[in-house]
């Protein structure tokens, strides 16, 4: 085996992998990556070898040509290599990808395993994970908490904004900088909607969100501010009989 790494980009060249491990199934495998620091002790190369040995079981050679079962395994294998090298997420991060969200339990060469909020285990193939869109909620230390509160058209907007601001200032989890943002977002059909945006540590996101929902409702009730629900006015007209 031999590895060659250029200065422009990292090139992992596996010259004898197809012959020694896969019996000539994949001649001339070459994988290219953006500039990253490669360490032989990182375990990435060892993972490549182990995965290749497992994939050999899915192939057989005929007199005419070589047939490979499970062609998607190649994509997942390459996706696993990208994830191991580029590290868009790590074990313990909370991610959302391929229509699923959860905490990363393990990163395998062909699959990524996550646990959902209600503790369901989901196994995601690395091919789509590596090439598709992905949200990593744990990547940044700070997050913005967006909330929306509605009041009636007969209620005092300044009073409602003042109540919300006092609740925010009383919560030590909310950052002072950037300053909390409170403004009228829209005049809806049945309510005046007030948007609230505050910044906090990522780990406090849901605690602040849920506590504010309860505290704002109680404070609005105590100060006589209504939280309207959708309603419609129905007008009935009496039809006069025709002669």
N, C-alpha and C positions, 0 to 999 in steps of 0.2 A: 504494500500500500504506500502511496505517497500523496502529500498535500502540497499545493502551490498557491501562494497568496500574493496577488499583485497589489501595487500601491493605489491604483485607480479604483479597484473594486476587489472584493474578496471572491476568489475563485476556488471552490472546493472541487478538485478533480480526482475522481475515483477511477483510476486506470484499470485496476484488476478486479474491481467489485463485480462487474458483470460476468467475468470468466470464473473467478474463484468461488463466488458466493451464489450466483444466480445461474450458473451453467450456460452462459452466453445469451440469457434472455434479454438483457438490456445493454447492448454494446454502446460504449462511449457515453456513459452518463456524465453530465456536467451540470453543476448547480451554481448560479451566479447570485450574489447578494450585494447590497449597497455597502459602503465602507463601514466595517465594524471590526473591533478587536477580537481576533480569534485566539483562543487558548486551547492547546491540545488536552489540557486537564479539565476543560469545561464539561466534558461528558457528551457534547453534541456529536462528535465523530463516532463515539462508541454507540450512541443511540442509532445512528445511521446504519452501522454494521448489524446491530441486533434486529432492526426492522427489516433489513434486506434479507436476513436469514429466515425471518418469519414469512416474508413474501414469497420466498422460493417455493414454499409449500403449495402456492396457488398457481404454479405454472408447470407446464409439461411440454416437451418437444416432440414434434412429429417429423417425418422425413422431409416434408415440404417447408414447414416454417414453425416458429414458436408461437404458442397461444398463451395468452395471459388471462386468467380469470380475474374478475373484480377489478376492472380498469379504474374504477373510482378510487381504489386503494392508492394508486400512484399519486393522484391529486392530493389525497389526504396526507400521504407521506411527505410530499413537497410542502404542503401547508404546515405540517408539524415542524419541519426544519425552519421555515420562515418564522414561526412563532418562537421557537427556541432561541433563534439568533436575534431577531428584531425586538422581542419582548414587549409586545403591545399591552400585555397584562401579565400578572404573576399569580401564583397560588395565594388565595385569600382576598383577591380583588373582587368587587361586585361589578359584573359586566352585563350588557344586554346585546345580544347578537342572534341572528337567524330566528327572530320571533320569540326568543326565550331570554330570561334574565335570572341571575342568581350569583352566588359566591363560588369562585373557582376552587374546586376541590383538588384537582390534579390536571397536569398537562402531559399527555402521552404523545408518542410519536405520530399516531394517526388520529387520536381523538382528544377532545378536551371535556372533562367532566365537571359539571356545575351542580350545586344544590340550590333549589329555589327557596324563596322565603318561607314556604310551608314544608320545607325539608323533603322535597321530591328530587331525586337524582336524574339528571338529564345528561346524556352522552351526545356530544356534538362532533361531527366529522371535521377535521382540521382544514380540509380544502376550502369549504365555504366560509369558515371562520376567518381564515387568513386573507381571503380575497374579498369578502363582503364588508359591509359597514359594521362598525362595532362601537359601542359606548362603554367607556370605562369610568364608572362613577367613583372609583377609588383613586384615580390618577392624580387628582389635585387635593390639596389640604383644605381648601376653602370651597364652599358652594353657596349659590344664591337661592334663597327660599322665596318662591313666588306664591302669593295668595290673593284671593279675590273675595271681597265681602260686598253684600248688597244691602241697600237701605231703600226705604220708600221715598216717593217723590215729595211727600209732605215733611220728611225728616230734615234736620239741619246737617248739611254736609260738613261744615267746619267742626261741629260738635262730634260727629262720628269720627272724623280724622284725628281729632284731639284725643279721643278715647283709645283709638288704636295706637297712637304714638306713645301714650302713657304705658300701655301694656308692653310695648316693645322695649321701652327704656327700663322697665322693671325686670326684664329677662336678661340675666347676666350672660347667657349663651350667645346673644346677638352682638356682633361686632359694631363698634362705633364708627369705623371707617371701612368701606364707604358708608356714608350716612344712609339711614333708612329712607326709602322712597315710598311716598303715599300720594296718590292722585286719583282723580275721577277718570276711569278708563272709558266708560261709555254710558249713554242714556238708553237703557234697554227698554223693552216693551212695558215691563212691569216694575222696574227697579232702576236705581242709580248704582252702578257698579264701581267699587273702589278697589284699585289694584295696590298691593303692598309688596315691596321687595326689600329683603334684608339679607345680610351676609353673615355666615357663621362657619364654624368648623364642620367639615363634611360629616363627621360622626353625629353631629347634633341636628342634622337636617330634619329628620322625621319627628324628632321630639318637639322642635320648635313649631313645625307645621301643625301637628295635632293639638298641641297645647293652645296655640293661638285660635284654632277653630272653636274650642270650648270656651276660652276666656273671653273672646270677642262676643260670643252669643250671650254669655252671662252679663257682660258689661252693657251691651245694648239693651237687654231686658231691664236692667236696673235703672237705666237712664231714659226709658221710654222710646227707644229707637226701634222701629219695626224692621223685620227681615221679611220682605214680601215674597210671595210665591206667585208663579205664573197664573194669570187670570184673564178672562175675556168677558167683554160686555156683549150681551145678547139682546137685540132689539126685536120685539115682536109687533107686527102690524096686523090689524084685523082686516081681513079681506071682505069687502062688501059683495053680497050675492048679486049676480047679474039677473036682470029681468028677462 
